[in-house]
Amino acid sequence: SSGINAEYGGVCDARDIDTVMTGGLGIRWSFIGPFQTAHLNAPGGIRDYANRYSDGIVRVSKEFGEPRAMAGDTLEKMAEYLEAEMPVEGLPATLQWRNDILKLLAVVKQTFPAKP
């Protein structure tokens, strides 16, 4: 539904959304979830990510309805899960692992035949 809201809101069109999903986040999410991706996108993990980006996410999200901040009990539950799966001190190695897989997936994707 976020994609439909973005289309109706004039934020981007269907082609843009498909491009983001097939060339960006969708590839990552095929082997690492969206919250694990966020956990890796700040040096200190999900708590650091929330501290850096939560205000901006809320600001942008207001365009699509009532936003929810990444804070409080919700953040604590997310952090507990993520820090158990991917300890903060191991994030650099996990980030390298993710980047290596993304490189391999890019090579595989380039070998696909063109769509009919």
C-alpha positions in Angstrom: 0.0 0.0 0.0 2.9 2.4 0.5 3.7 2.1 -3.2 0.1 3.0 -4.1 0.2 5.9 -1.7 3.4 7.1 -3.2 1.9 6.9 -6.7 -1.3 8.7 -5.8 0.6 11.3 -3.8 2.9 12.1 -6.8 6.0 11.1 -4.9 7.0 8.7 -7.5 5.4 6.6 -10.2 5.0 2.8 -10.6 8.2 2.5 -12.7 10.2 4.3 -9.9 8.8 2.0 -7.3 9.6 -1.1 -9.4 13.1 0.2 -10.0 13.7 0.7 -6.2 12.5 -2.8 -5.4 14.3 -4.7 -8.2 17.5 -2.7 -8.2 17.8 -1.7 -4.5 15.9 -2.7 -1.4 14.1 -5.7 -2.9 17.4 -7.4 -3.6 18.6 -6.8 -0.1 15.4 -8.0 1.4 15.7 -11.3 -0.5 18.3 -12.4 2.1 18.2 -9.8 4.9 15.0 -8.1 6.2 14.2 -4.4 6.3 14.9 -4.1 10.0 18.2 -6.0 9.6 19.0 -3.6 6.7 18.3 -0.6 9.0 20.4 -2.2 11.8 23.4 -2.3 9.4 22.8 1.2 8.0 24.2 2.9 11.1 27.5 2.1 12.8 25.9 1.6 16.2 23.0 -0.5 15.0 19.2 0.0 15.2 19.4 2.4 18.2 21.9 4.5 16.4 19.8 4.4 13.2 16.7 5.5 15.2 18.7 8.3 16.8 20.0 9.5 13.4 17.0 9.0 11.2 13.7 8.7 13.1 12.8 12.4 13.0 13.3 12.5 9.2 11.4 9.3 8.7 8.5 10.7 10.8 8.6 14.0 8.8 8.4 12.1 5.4 5.9 9.6 6.7 3.4 12.4 7.6 2.7 12.7 3.9 1.2 9.2 4.0 -0.9 9.4 7.1 -0.1 9.2 10.8 3.5 8.3 11.3 4.9 6.2 14.1 8.2 7.1 15.7 10.9 4.4 16.1 11.1 4.9 19.8 10.1 3.6 23.3 9.0 0.0 23.7 8.9 -0.6 19.9 12.5 0.4 19.5 13.5 -1.7 22.5 11.8 -4.8 21.1 13.4 -4.3 17.7 16.8 -3.7 19.2 16.6 -6.8 21.4 15.9 -8.9 18.4 18.4 -7.3 16.1 21.3 -7.1 18.6 20.8 -10.8 19.3 20.8 -11.7 15.6 23.6 -9.2 14.7 25.6 -8.0 17.7 26.6 -4.3 17.3 30.3 -5.2 17.7 30.0 -7.5 14.7 28.2 -5.1 12.4 31.3 -4.3 10.2 31.8 -8.0 9.3 28.0 -8.4 8.7 28.0 -5.3 6.6 30.9 -6.7 4.5 29.0 -10.1 4.2 25.9 -8.2 2.9 27.9 -6.2 0.5 29.6 -9.3 -0.9 26.3 -11.0 -1.5 24.9 -7.9 -3.2 27.9 -7.8 -5.5 27.3 -11.5 -6.4 23.6 -10.9 -6.9 24.4 -8.0 -9.3 26.6 -10.3 -11.4 24.0 -13.0 -11.5 21.3 -10.4 -12.4 23.5 -9.1 -15.3 23.5 -12.6 -16.8 19.7 -13.0 -17.0 18.4 -12.8 -20.5 16.3 -9.8 -21.4 12.6 -9.9 -20.7 10.6 -11.1 -23.7 
